[in-house]
């Protein structure tokens, strides 16, 4: 139990004074990350205030992302250095659990298309041996042309001279940061963002500046204000099916953000890993500003996560630096895996699997809306995940713990908070992760029961 006693300023409501003291002492290091705070009752007695005053201050600080309550344990300063986001990982199947933790593609049988493609390759003299040799960082010209034809058919303005392959969007994000030379620098991003960015930020000593959002995603005025107050060279964002909020930016919002980036000479990293899942979508930002945007896409969400093939479109001015980044990270991308992906694109298998994914997600979305539609649920057609803002009597940590006890894995908002951005009381629900619709139905039924319950009993003594 800490003996921390805050200094109250004497100005304004008592709960506000305590909230300001918490914020100041965290900033000064008086309250280090991971520090346990006094109980509500103990601190109230020490300060001569009511328990309700302490409760409100702690609640406000938790809402701002400064503190984290742990049911049955106490209230702690949010630990940014050992945040779960740095330990973001793929959870392996467990028959005793139903995971709604990660945006993995709905499980489909890909045995037949894989066997068909490999048999075709084996029948072409010398092809297998050629594909198992070293290749250039850029990949084969024929492969780049076929991939661009497929992307163009899906509305992405792709030029073979600007396309590079990688080992999935996470690898593409790392390569983008290397290409721009951002290690040790600051990066602008949405306040709630892909946790894989947090995973990269720590080893690369990258400072994330999370910006305010609304129902469409990043707010242009927040970007403008950040650019006016500091020096930044790049912006990372997810304009289509934003992770975790599911927001989709309108074309007007995309244009407004690109205009600001042009004015302040910001490079844009557009993560479009979910971009092919919706039936209809606004134009990709790379279509609107190809010489300012690094575009990241992947087979991982729509076709096959284990294939580990992604692609990036880079501005001509960055092509040499991006090629060097690939050579430095992996020398090249496996020609055999790239060829397999290209044949699936060219032969229609990639589209057939993508359609199956959309159909499965539509079925699961119906279950989602049936069970949780009356709550503050955010979902867009084609999305692998939903964003659930919790009722007032629930905190995300408490719901995650209760769901865990019921054998259900959820991802809390704090996993997605960039840097010191406040994490709301919300959870992300990955409807694609459960093995089948029956498992999803079971998990959603349990979640509905939890949300309708009074929630955990608060102990302030």
PyMOL commands that set and color helices and strands:
alter all, ss='L'
color gray80, all
select helices_A, chain A and resi 14-28+40-47+51-63+84-87+111-122+127-131+141-153+160-162+169-179+195-203+220-229+251-264+285-288+316-330+335-347+349-372+396-405+413-416+437-452
alter helices_A, ss='H'
color red, helices_A
select strands_A, chain A and resi 67-70+74-77+98-99+163-166+186-190+207-211+213-214+217-218+234-237+267-271+293-298+310-313+376-378+385-389+408-409+411-412+426-430
alter strands_A, ss='S'
color yellow, strands_A
deselect
rebuild
show_as cartoon
